[in-house]
Amino acid sequence: MVFRSPYPDVEIPDVSLPDFLFADLGDRADRPALVDGVSGAALTYAELAAAVDRVAAALAERGIRKGDVVGILCPNSPRFAVVYHGVLRAGAVATTINGLYTAHEIAAQLADSGAKLLFTVAALLGTAEPAAAEAGIADVVLLFADDTAPGRPTVDDLLASTAPVPDVRIDPAVDLAVLPYSSGTTGRAKGVMLTHRNLVANLCQTTPALELFRAVRVLAVLPFFHIYGMNSVLNHGLHTGSTVVTMPRFDLAAFLGVIARHRTERVYIAPPVAVMLAKHPMVDDYDLSALQLLFCGAATLDEELAGAVAERLGCIVHQGYGMTELSPVSHVIPDLRPDVPLGTCGVPIPNLECRLIDPATGEDLGVGERGELLCRGPNVMTGYLNNPEATAATLDEDGYLHTGDVAVFDERGFITIVDRVKELIKYKGYQVPPAELEALLLTHPGIADAAVVGVADSEGEEVPKAFVVRQEGEPGLDGRQVMDFVAERVAPHKKVRLVEFLDAIPKSASGKILRRELRAR
């Protein structure tokens, strides 16, 4: 059975993302496009479009050509948007990187993507420089002129370029725009190949349901390196003529202060922020009366929690579903549908076909039955970079993407995510691939075998738990030593939070870790 959107299919323009957003500014030209939530500095749409052209020209002048990959390791700011769209305007591909990554993790992404240049900020040079060196990148450009890093090229230098804007012909359906990294349904992080058409399509697909997202003030605290912040917040805000107010990182007091000061009407968050908004006494100290809609994504939001936030803030609280491989949205609760239960992820977006299958047999399932969610549409990735095996395991011959999540459709067409087929752990909305942590644990001389699964902690948050088999002769190895070993080598969200020692890791006859048995413990 195929499940479809209650909305009719939409037309998707055959253009690049920069042309889609900036070719015809109309009455948006003098409207603020981006505002730095901390300093208040603003860029109008006309200024943004001009800056994007200058960066594209300067990149071409530096030898960046169509199809080249450029790394962006920067916190949210208006200049992130300038650089990001400048890269795409030059015909290059942006690979956006988590600012919490270690130098080794950054280098791995730069090397795997084949990046030729890296944008960063002075505060991240301590990891960016060794990472660039390890990946063989000599060209590192700072977003801002900063006297703590004198003599380095900056975006100001690029904006001063008088070179012509490159005349690049983009085939939207074929040419890549971005290479964010995702663990997909399992394994290590992989480069997700998203074309210009993928991103443009998802903006067009989500617009009919997001009726309150028109020329409003949108808070962008979700990181732009993540596809959620990148396309659903930044690009969709620009598409709808809104003003995107940026924050470089989340801090509750600063977050509440920006909402109050800038009167932001629409705010995008992940579930951990919803918990604070429901319970923290600080919330009552700020005027949040401008807030119309709070949208939660990246992980499932509990219906009771959503209701508590909505009641306390006096606004609409909705959620949706998606993944990097879907550019990212596939399902959403429409803005003006109060009949949709808060615990669901809403309805499929236009131009999308969904199926539910039995994970064991592949048999199609219907209304009220639980099965793995499959999606097919113009927003589905073209595949994983240099990884045909992972691509084949995720995209089937009919073009359906196997999400690895178990869902159920009710008789009204609303979808609820109820379980997970895939091994991926979601910690505070961030992806944690068990295989990466397992490989790291096995490098410890005192560990003979290891497995990692996601388990619920005392607050209901999914956290990585390691099951460890000690090497013979290593009886003194304890949980704290294991956690410290991992913490020194990975980004904070990937830390192992719990450790249990076993005599053996349960595995199938083929040697596959039996994760369900471990989770059942």
Secondary structure, 3 states (H helix, E strand, C coil): CCECCCCCCCCCCCCCHHHHHHCCCHHHCCCEEEEECCCCCEEEHHHHHHHHHHHHHHHHHCCCCCCCEEEEECCCCHHHHHHHHHHHHCCCEEEECCCCCCHHHHHHHHHHHCEEEEEECHHHHHHHHHHHHHHCCCCEEECCCCCCCCCCCEHHHHHCCCCCCCCCCCCCCCCEEECCEECCCCCCCEEEEEEHHHHHHHHHHHCCCCCCCCCCEEEECCCCCCHHHHHHHHHHHHHCCCEEEECCCCCHHHHHHHHHHHCCCEEEECHHHHHHHHHCHHHHHCCCCCCCEEEECCCCCCHHHHHHHHHHHCCEEEEEEECHHHCCEEEECCCCCCCCCCCCCCEECCCCEEEEECCCCCCEECCCCCEEEEEECCCCCCEECCCHHHHHHHECCCCCEEEEEEEEECCCCCEEEEEECCCCEEECCEEECHHHHHHHHCCCCCEEEEEEEEEECCCCCEEEEEEEEECCCCCCCCHHHHHHHHHCCCCHHHCCCEEEECCCCCECCCCCECHHHHHHC
